[in-house]
Amino acid sequence: MHISLQSRCRKTPWRLSATRKANQRKRLKQVDEVIETVRASGIKCAALDKALELPKEHEMPARDKYTAFSAWDRGYRKGIHKVPKFTRLTLRTNPKGF
């Protein structure tokens, strides 16, 4: 395949589909369950303290669930599906004012 044709094969949709949004909400809820389970077990560590400060899925506005802060994009927001490895990152917090 020619280099010029590779970009046509890998187009990223400009907005998330309803299915991808539902999967994102499901992932966030699963993370919330894990954090709650670890907290209930009585383990204490700095990472858990930091995780308990994060908002839960139902407390997050849609803007924070489906977009991430980006200093280079217009409006300073970027769709999470355009962030590499967005399922592995904690994108629940943003800089103040954004």
Steps between C-alpha positions, in 0.01 A plus 500: 500500500628842415577739782254754363213251528563392860320798651182410312487157662534627856251777534382586847136604527459858613258409777437198721217266412236413758658156543845640566354746751321215679823299511684799645238540774524128573880522535472797734247312715727195514788716621271649766409149616866397528587812699206437735594132544860587587383769742261255669781245543681735738820544298661843537738652247566833332363384164169403661476836677552674166244275329238577765528872417399440137136557406284193444345428161155633595655821640692582181348731238476357147771740388750332734387146419546527126764770452848566639694820551731587213704819500536493119140450390240767441292535814770311693301174480561186295279194454627211712499268202775717349721467810740207470426226756212697655372186672820475704525862610322680781331783313261592780685813606575812298702816565309763695279708277462233231 
